[in-house]
Amino acid sequence: MKVNKKRRSASPYDTWWYVSLVGQVGLVVTVPMVAGVFIGRFVDNQLMSPPIATLVFLLVGIIVSLFNLVQLIQQILAR
C-alpha cells in the first residue's frame, strides 16, 4: 500500500514569518519591562525615594509582558 505523504517545502515566506515571530516575542517581552524601569526611575527621582517605585513598575512590566506573550501565543495557535 502506497501512502501519499505531502512534504511541504520551506518557502522564503515561512522563514521570514519565523524571523518576524522572534522579533515580536522579543519586543512583546522587553518593551513593557524596560518602560516600567524607566517610569519607576522617574518616579523615584521625583520623590527622592529608594527604588521602590522602580521595583513596583518593573513588576507591573513583567505582568504586562506575560499577558502580551499569552495573547501572542493564542494568536499564533489560532493561525
SULPE-V618910 format. One record per residue. N is the residue number from 1. RES is the residue in one letter. SS is DSSP state (h for helix, s for strand, l for the rest). NEAR is the number of other ideal C-beta (glycine too) atoms within 10 Angstrom. Layout:
n=N res=RES ss=SS near=NEAR
n=N res=RES ss=SS near=NEAR
This chain:
n=1 res=M ss=l near=2
n=2 res=K ss=l near=4
n=3 res=V ss=l near=4
n=4 res=N ss=l near=4
n=5 res=K ss=l near=5
n=6 res=K ss=l near=4
n=7 res=R ss=l near=4
n=8 res=R ss=l near=6
n=9 res=S ss=l near=5
n=10 res=A ss=l near=8
n=11 res=S ss=l near=9
n=12 res=P ss=h near=7
n=13 res=Y ss=h near=8
n=14 res=D ss=h near=11
n=15 res=T ss=h near=10
n=16 res=W ss=h near=10
n=17 res=W ss=h near=11
n=18 res=Y ss=h near=11
n=19 res=V ss=h near=10
n=20 res=S ss=h near=10
n=21 res=L ss=h near=12
n=22 res=V ss=h near=9
n=23 res=G ss=h near=10
n=24 res=Q ss=h near=15
n=25 res=V ss=h near=15
n=26 res=G ss=h near=10
n=27 res=L ss=h near=12
n=28 res=V ss=h near=19
n=29 res=V ss=h near=18
n=30 res=T ss=h near=12
n=31 res=V ss=h near=14
n=32 res=P ss=h near=22
n=33 res=M ss=h near=18
n=34 res=V ss=h near=13
n=35 res=A ss=h near=15
n=36 res=G ss=h near=23
n=37 res=V ss=h near=16
n=38 res=F ss=h near=13
n=39 res=I ss=h near=17
n=40 res=G ss=h near=21
n=41 res=R ss=h near=15
n=42 res=F ss=h near=13
n=43 res=V ss=h near=16
n=44 res=D ss=h near=18
n=45 res=N ss=h near=12
n=46 res=Q ss=h near=9
n=47 res=L ss=h near=10
n=48 res=M ss=l near=6
n=49 res=S ss=l near=11
n=50 res=P ss=l near=9
n=51 res=P ss=l near=15
n=52 res=I ss=h near=12
n=53 res=A ss=h near=19
n=54 res=T ss=h near=20
n=55 res=L ss=h near=14
n=56 res=V ss=h near=15
n=57 res=F ss=h near=23
n=58 res=L ss=h near=20
n=59 res=L ss=h near=13
n=60 res=V ss=h near=16
n=61 res=G ss=h near=22
n=62 res=I ss=h near=14
n=63 res=I ss=h near=13
n=64 res=V ss=h near=17
n=65 res=S ss=h near=18
n=66 res=L ss=h near=13
n=67 res=F ss=h near=12
n=68 res=N ss=h near=17
n=69 res=L ss=h near=15
n=70 res=V ss=h near=11
n=71 res=Q ss=h near=11
n=72 res=L ss=h near=16
n=73 res=I ss=h near=12
n=74 res=Q ss=h near=10
n=75 res=Q ss=h near=10
n=76 res=I ss=h near=11
n=77 res=L ss=h near=7
n=78 res=A ss=h near=6
n=79 res=R ss=l near=6
